[in-house]
Amino acid sequence: MVLVAMLWSQGQIGECLAQQAPAIGIGTMWGGTGNYWLSQYANPAVLGALYQTPDWPLTGYYPLFPAAMLPVIPANGVSLGPLKLNPMMGVAEMYTDNVFRTRGNKVSDFFTTLSPGIQARLPFAGRHDFIVDYRTNLQYYQRTPTNDVQDQTASGRFRFDFPGGLKVDLGGEHKLGHDPRGTAVDTRTIEINKWEANSFFGQAEYVGAQSSVRMNVMSTRWQYLNNGQAPIQDRLTNYAGLTFSGDVSSKTALLANVAVTQQNFDENQNMDSAIYQISGGARWNVSELTSGQILIGLQHLQFTKAQVNQPPPVLSQFTRTEDSYTNFFVMGNVFWTPTSLLTISLQPYRTVQQTTVGTSLFFVATGVNFGASHMLTDSTTLTLNAGLEQDQFTSASGGVASSSDRTDLLKNISVGAKYRAVKWLGLGCQYMYEDRSSTVREFAYRANTVMVSAQVLF
């Protein structure tokens, strides 16, 4: 599973590393509970078919969770005067030997993914532009149609680049999505959980001669559509973060970050909380061979309302014995390019994550992800990824799991190849192995997944 590469207040590190190592790929920081994730439960951006979702050869992964910022496709596209269009279409065939990600009674299945989409970019006033993007993730299973999904994402973004070093981004997104199998938000019901999310986000950054400051805000409204999840998980998530950077030399800088993520549940009010984060670290690019960033600090989870007796049979399970929790916090990204054809990444992390599955209040994820990308030729790239993570859960009082009896150990490895046949056509293949052991046996599973895909992008 996977560490999401990102900057601690949305996107700075993600954008930087995406430029340095595009073959490995950088994913969104927003996970299945609405706040940023660093664990394998987050996003398959550096791993492959982890969430039964293909890695498209030209545009990467379909954004399964509400995104922090709409990515801009670099391809030239089709020009209509000042307007640039990038139509795209992906087709993938996948096989997994454990489609429900369960310990026993495994069910194998073949499934097809179709992903049409289009992005349009319109420059205006010289230095600014407006971007709209629509893409889909249509999946059809041969043996288990309850896993079928018709995900859709429509988003828009204004980018303003003012003289003097000020940049402002404003955007919004409407998404129909689902909770992927095997993640912390998967309730393991026959029909996959589906939801609707509407997000608004903003980012302002000022870059001076030797220092910079960036502020990010985001608000997401989640509404669950099936499996009785609405009373448990419907919520409003708000995020605000501020990051300072000061140059020590031409190749190094110090970083400081403060952030807060707020969860306001519609009905499950015993889960209302805020996660406060403060951290400091450094960014470096000492040579053309090595670069990286790291932040070390604290996260403090504070439940914001006094506990109440919620109605049975489900909400009554979400009680708590503590009102706060503090966690040592680490995020790092280190890149090494020993040759012009090989890029290696190492991403350690430790973070607290809130979850509403199985009456759990939160868990602490500690892990590391290793990635490697090697260009065989100008058109062929091999990828390797491996991850290791330990999750320690703290549950609601009287819940299924408790901090003393549930600890998960997650391991994975994936290998793949991408081939760019011509400028607008890409082909890919991938193999992924997942292993989750757990002190609560019902959460353990093993799965093998293979994928072949093709994508056109103009």
GIPE-V240318 format. One record per pair of residues at least 24 apart in sequence whose ideal C-beta (glycine too) atoms are under 7 Angstrom apart, sorted by the first residue. I is the first residue (numbers start at 1). J is the second residue. D is the distance in Angstrom with one decimal. If there is no record, write none. Layout:
{{I | J | D} {I | J | D}}
//
This chain:
{{1 | 39 | 6.9} {1 | 40 | 1.9} {1 | 41 | 6.7} {1 | 47 | 6.8} {1 | 50 | 5.8} {1 | 387 | 5.3} {1 | 389 | 6.4} {1 | 410 | 5.4} {1 | 412 | 5.4} {2 | 40 | 4.9} {2 | 42 | 6.3} {2 | 43 | 6.4} {2 | 44 | 6.0} {2 | 45 | 6.6} {2 | 46 | 5.6} {2 | 47 | 4.6} {2 | 50 | 6.4} {2 | 369 | 5.8} {2 | 387 | 5.8} {3 | 38 | 5.4} {3 | 347 | 4.2} {3 | 349 | 5.2} {3 | 367 | 6.9} {3 | 369 | 4.2} {4 | 28 | 6.8} {4 | 29 | 5.5} {4 | 37 | 5.8} {4 | 38 | 5.9} {4 | 42 | 4.4} {4 | 43 | 4.8} {4 | 45 | 6.3} {5 | 45 | 7.0} {5 | 333 | 5.5} {5 | 347 | 6.3} {6 | 36 | 6.7} {7 | 243 | 6.7} {8 | 241 | 6.7} {8 | 243 | 6.4} {8 | 257 | 4.5} {8 | 259 | 6.6} {8 | 279 | 6.5} {8 | 295 | 5.4} {8 | 331 | 6.2} {9 | 214 | 6.3} {9 | 216 | 4.7} {9 | 241 | 2.8} {9 | 242 | 6.3} {9 | 243 | 4.4} {9 | 257 | 5.7} {9 | 259 | 5.4} {10 | 68 | 4.5} {10 | 69 | 6.9} {10 | 203 | 6.6} {10 | 216 | 3.9} {10 | 218 | 6.9} {10 | 241 | 6.2} {11 | 68 | 5.6} {11 | 69 | 5.3} {11 | 203 | 6.9} {12 | 214 | 5.9} {12 | 243 | 6.3} {13 | 293 | 5.2} {13 | 333 | 6.0} {17 | 333 | 5.7} {17 | 335 | 6.8} {20 | 291 | 6.1} {20 | 335 | 5.8} {21 | 335 | 5.7} {21 | 343 | 4.8} {21 | 345 | 6.3} {21 | 373 | 6.9} {23 | 343 | 6.3} {23 | 373 | 3.8} {23 | 381 | 5.4} {24 | 343 | 6.3} {24 | 345 | 5.6} {24 | 371 | 4.9} {24 | 373 | 5.0} {25 | 60 | 5.1} {27 | 61 | 6.8} {28 | 63 | 5.8} {28 | 65 | 6.3} {28 | 67 | 4.7} {28 | 68 | 5.5} {29 | 68 | 5.4} {30 | 65 | 5.0} {30 | 66 | 5.1} {30 | 67 | 6.4} {30 | 68 | 5.6} {31 | 65 | 5.7} {32 | 65 | 6.0} {32 | 179 | 5.8} {32 | 183 | 5.7} {32 | 184 | 6.7} {32 | 185 | 3.9} {33 | 185 | 6.3} {33 | 353 | 6.9} {33 | 354 | 5.5} {33 | 355 | 5.9} {34 | 220 | 5.4} {34 | 222 | 6.0} {34 | 235 | 6.7} {34 | 237 | 3.5} {34 | 263 | 6.7} {35 | 237 | 6.2} {35 | 239 | 6.6} {35 | 261 | 4.0} {35 | 275 | 6.4} {35 | 354 | 7.0} {37 | 353 | 6.2} {38 | 331 | 6.1} {38 | 349 | 4.1} {38 | 351 | 4.8} {38 | 365 | 6.6} {39 | 353 | 6.4} {39 | 365 | 3.6} {39 | 367 | 6.4} {39 | 389 | 5.8} {40 | 367 | 7.0} {40 | 387 | 5.7} {40 | 389 | 5.3} {40 | 410 | 5.5} {40 | 412 | 7.0} {41 | 183 | 4.7} {41 | 184 | 4.3} {46 | 369 | 6.4} {46 | 371 | 5.0} {46 | 385 | 5.5} {47 | 385 | 4.8} {47 | 387 | 6.8} {47 | 412 | 6.7} {47 | 414 | 5.2} {47 | 432 | 6.9} {48 | 385 | 6.8} {48 | 414 | 4.0} {48 | 416 | 5.6} {48 | 430 | 4.4} {48 | 432 | 4.8} {49 | 94 | 6.3} {49 | 430 | 5.5} {49 | 432 | 4.4} {49 | 449 | 4.3} {49 | 451 | 4.8} {50 | 412 | 6.9} {50 | 432 | 6.1} {50 | 434 | 6.9} {51 | 180 | 3.7} {52 | 94 | 6.4} {52 | 96 | 6.2} {52 | 180 | 6.8} {52 | 181 | 6.4} {52 | 449 | 6.6} {53 | 137 | 7.0} {54 | 90 | 6.9} {54 | 92 | 3.7} {54 | 94 | 6.6} {54 | 113 | 5.4} {54 | 451 | 5.3} {54 | 453 | 4.6} {55 | 416 | 6.8} {55 | 428 | 6.1} {55 | 430 | 6.1} {56 | 90 | 4.8} {56 | 115 | 6.8} {56 | 453 | 6.4} {56 | 455 | 4.6} {57 | 418 | 4.8} {57 | 420 | 6.8} {57 | 426 | 2.7} {57 | 427 | 6.0} {57 | 428 | 4.4} {57 | 453 | 6.6} {57 | 455 | 5.1} {58 | 426 | 4.5} {58 | 455 | 5.0} {58 | 457 | 4.2} {59 | 88 | 6.2} {59 | 455 | 6.9} {59 | 457 | 6.2} {62 | 115 | 6.0} {62 | 135 | 6.3} {62 | 137 | 4.3} {62 | 151 | 6.9} {63 | 153 | 6.1} {64 | 177 | 6.2} {64 | 180 | 6.2} {65 | 177 | 6.9} {66 | 173 | 6.2} {66 | 175 | 5.7} {66 | 197 | 4.7} {66 | 199 | 4.6} {66 | 220 | 5.1} {67 | 173 | 6.2} {68 | 201 | 6.3} {68 | 218 | 6.5} {69 | 169 | 6.4} {69 | 171 | 6.7} {69 | 201 | 6.7} {69 | 203 | 6.7} {70 | 131 | 6.0} {70 | 133 | 5.4} {70 | 155 | 4.8} {70 | 157 | 4.3} {70 | 171 | 5.8} {72 | 121 | 6.7} {72 | 131 | 6.1} {73 | 119 | 5.2} {75 | 457 | 5.8} {77 | 458 | 6.1} {78 | 458 | 5.6} {82 | 122 | 6.3} {82 | 123 | 5.8} {83 | 120 | 6.2} {83 | 122 | 5.2} {84 | 121 | 4.8} {85 | 118 | 6.5} {85 | 120 | 5.3} {86 | 118 | 6.8} {86 | 119 | 4.5} {86 | 457 | 6.4} {86 | 458 | 6.4} {87 | 118 | 4.7} {87 | 458 | 5.3} {88 | 117 | 4.9} {88 | 118 | 6.8} {88 | 455 | 6.7} {88 | 456 | 6.7} {88 | 457 | 4.6} {89 | 116 | 5.0} {89 | 455 | 6.9} {89 | 456 | 5.3} {90 | 115 | 3.9} {90 | 453 | 6.4} {90 | 455 | 4.1} {91 | 453 | 6.8} {91 | 454 | 5.4} {92 | 451 | 5.8} {92 | 452 | 6.8} {92 | 453 | 3.7} {93 | 452 | 5.6} {94 | 449 | 6.5} {94 | 450 | 6.9} {94 | 451 | 4.6} {95 | 450 | 5.3} {96 | 447 | 5.9} {96 | 448 | 6.9} {96 | 449 | 4.3} {97 | 447 | 6.4} {97 | 448 | 5.0} {98 | 445 | 6.1} {98 | 446 | 6.7} {98 | 447 | 3.9} {99 | 141 | 7.0} {99 | 144 | 5.4} {99 | 147 | 6.3} {100 | 181 | 6.2} {100 | 188 | 6.9} {101 | 181 | 4.5} {101 | 182 | 3.7} {101 | 445 | 4.8} {101 | 447 | 6.0} {102 | 188 | 7.0} {102 | 445 | 5.6} {103 | 441 | 6.2} {103 | 442 | 6.4} {103 | 444 | 4.7} {103 | 445 | 5.3} {107 | 143 | 6.8} {107 | 144 | 6.2} {109 | 141 | 5.2} {109 | 142 | 6.0} {109 | 143 | 4.6} {109 | 144 | 5.3} {110 | 142 | 4.9} {111 | 139 | 5.7} {111 | 140 | 6.2} {111 | 141 | 4.2} {111 | 142 | 6.6} {112 | 140 | 5.1} {113 | 137 | 6.7} {113 | 138 | 6.8} {113 | 139 | 5.0} {114 | 138 | 4.4} {127 | 161 | 4.3} {128 | 159 | 6.2} {128 | 160 | 4.9} {128 | 161 | 6.2} {129 | 159 | 5.3} {130 | 158 | 5.5} {131 | 156 | 6.8} {131 | 157 | 4.6} {132 | 156 | 4.8} {146 | 190 | 5.1} {146 | 191 | 4.4} {146 | 192 | 6.8} {147 | 192 | 5.4} {149 | 178 | 4.9} {149 | 192 | 6.5} {151 | 176 | 5.8} {151 | 177 | 5.2} {151 | 178 | 6.4} {152 | 176 | 4.7} {165 | 206 | 5.6} {165 | 207 | 4.4} {165 | 208 | 6.1} {166 | 206 | 5.1} {167 | 205 | 4.9} {168 | 204 | 5.0} {169 | 202 | 6.6} {169 | 203 | 4.3} {170 | 202 | 5.1} {171 | 201 | 5.4} {172 | 199 | 6.5} {172 | 200 | 4.9} {173 | 199 | 4.6} {174 | 198 | 5.5} {182 | 434 | 6.8} {182 | 445 | 6.9} {184 | 353 | 6.9} {184 | 355 | 4.9} {184 | 357 | 6.0} {185 | 355 | 6.6} {185 | 357 | 5.8} {187 | 227 | 6.3} {187 | 229 | 6.9} {187 | 357 | 6.0} {189 | 227 | 5.0} {191 | 226 | 6.1} {191 | 227 | 6.2} {193 | 224 | 6.6} {193 | 226 | 6.8} {193 | 227 | 5.4} {193 | 229 | 5.7} {194 | 225 | 4.7} {194 | 226 | 5.4} {195 | 222 | 5.9} {195 | 223 | 6.3} {195 | 224 | 4.7} {195 | 225 | 5.9} {196 | 223 | 4.9} {196 | 225 | 6.4} {197 | 221 | 6.8} {197 | 222 | 5.3} {210 | 246 | 6.6} {210 | 247 | 4.4} {211 | 245 | 6.3} {211 | 246 | 4.5} {211 | 247 | 6.7} {212 | 245 | 4.7} {213 | 244 | 5.4} {214 | 243 | 4.8} {215 | 242 | 5.2} {216 | 241 | 4.8} {231 | 267 | 4.6} {231 | 268 | 6.6} {231 | 314 | 6.6} {231 | 315 | 6.1} {232 | 268 | 5.4} {232 | 314 | 6.2} {232 | 356 | 5.4} {233 | 356 | 5.4} {234 | 265 | 7.0} {234 | 266 | 4.3} {234 | 267 | 6.9} {235 | 263 | 5.7} {235 | 264 | 6.0} {235 | 265 | 4.5} {235 | 266 | 6.3} {236 | 264 | 4.6} {237 | 261 | 6.9} {237 | 262 | 7.0} {237 | 263 | 5.7} {238 | 262 | 4.4} {245 | 283 | 7.0} {251 | 284 | 6.3} {251 | 285 | 5.2} {251 | 286 | 5.5} {252 | 282 | 6.4} {252 | 284 | 4.7} {253 | 282 | 6.7} {253 | 283 | 4.7} {254 | 282 | 5.6} {255 | 280 | 6.5} {255 | 281 | 4.8} {255 | 282 | 6.2} {255 | 283 | 5.9} {255 | 295 | 6.2} {256 | 280 | 4.9} {257 | 295 | 6.1} {263 | 354 | 6.5} {267 | 315 | 6.5} {268 | 315 | 5.7} {268 | 318 | 5.7} {268 | 356 | 6.7} {269 | 305 | 5.6} {269 | 308 | 6.6} {270 | 307 | 5.6} {270 | 308 | 6.6} {270 | 310 | 6.1} {270 | 318 | 4.8} {270 | 319 | 6.3} {270 | 320 | 6.3} {271 | 318 | 5.9} {271 | 356 | 6.1} {272 | 303 | 6.6} {272 | 304 | 4.9} {272 | 305 | 4.9} {273 | 301 | 6.0} {273 | 302 | 6.3} {273 | 303 | 4.9} {273 | 304 | 5.8} {273 | 354 | 6.3} {274 | 302 | 5.3} {274 | 304 | 5.8} {275 | 299 | 5.9} {275 | 301 | 5.2} {275 | 352 | 6.9} {276 | 300 | 4.6} {276 | 302 | 6.9} {277 | 329 | 6.5} {279 | 329 | 5.9} {289 | 336 | 6.4} {289 | 337 | 5.5} {289 | 338 | 6.7} {290 | 335 | 6.9} {290 | 336 | 5.3} {291 | 335 | 5.1} {292 | 332 | 6.9} {292 | 333 | 5.5} {292 | 334 | 3.8} {292 | 335 | 5.9} {293 | 333 | 5.4} {294 | 331 | 7.0} {294 | 332 | 4.0} {295 | 331 | 5.0} {296 | 329 | 7.0} {296 | 330 | 5.4} {297 | 329 | 4.9} {298 | 326 | 6.1} {298 | 328 | 6.7} {298 | 329 | 5.6} {299 | 327 | 4.7} {299 | 329 | 4.5} {299 | 351 | 6.4} {299 | 352 | 5.1} {300 | 324 | 6.7} {300 | 326 | 4.8} {301 | 325 | 4.6} {301 | 352 | 5.5} {301 | 354 | 6.9} {301 | 362 | 6.0} {317 | 359 | 4.3} {317 | 396 | 5.9} {317 | 398 | 6.9} {317 | 399 | 5.9} {318 | 359 | 6.0} {318 | 396 | 5.0} {319 | 396 | 5.3} {319 | 397 | 4.6} {319 | 398 | 6.9} {320 | 361 | 5.8} {320 | 396 | 5.9} {320 | 397 | 6.3} {321 | 397 | 5.1} {325 | 352 | 6.6} {325 | 362 | 6.7} {327 | 352 | 4.2} {327 | 364 | 5.7} {341 | 374 | 6.0} {341 | 375 | 4.5} {342 | 374 | 4.9} {343 | 373 | 4.9} {344 | 372 | 5.0} {345 | 371 | 4.3} {346 | 370 | 5.8} {358 | 399 | 6.6} {358 | 400 | 4.8} {358 | 401 | 5.8} {359 | 395 | 5.7} {359 | 396 | 4.2} {359 | 399 | 3.2} {359 | 400 | 6.0} {360 | 393 | 5.1} {360 | 395 | 4.8} {360 | 396 | 6.9} {360 | 399 | 6.6} {360 | 401 | 5.9} {361 | 394 | 5.5} {361 | 395 | 6.3} {361 | 396 | 5.6} {362 | 394 | 5.7} {363 | 391 | 4.8} {363 | 392 | 6.1} {363 | 393 | 4.4} {363 | 394 | 6.9} {364 | 392 | 4.9} {365 | 389 | 5.9} {365 | 391 | 5.3} {366 | 390 | 5.1} {379 | 419 | 6.0} {379 | 420 | 4.5} {380 | 417 | 6.7} {380 | 419 | 5.1} {381 | 418 | 4.8} {382 | 417 | 5.4} {383 | 415 | 7.0} {383 | 416 | 4.6} {384 | 415 | 5.5} {385 | 414 | 4.9} {386 | 412 | 6.8} {386 | 413 | 4.6} {387 | 412 | 4.9} {401 | 440 | 5.5} {405 | 439 | 5.7} {405 | 440 | 6.6} {406 | 438 | 6.6} {406 | 439 | 5.6} {406 | 440 | 4.7} {407 | 439 | 5.2} {408 | 436 | 5.8} {408 | 438 | 4.5} {408 | 443 | 6.3} {409 | 437 | 4.9} {410 | 436 | 4.9} {411 | 435 | 4.6} {424 | 456 | 5.6} {424 | 457 | 5.8} {424 | 458 | 5.5} {425 | 456 | 5.5} {426 | 455 | 5.0} {427 | 454 | 5.3} {428 | 453 | 4.6}}
//
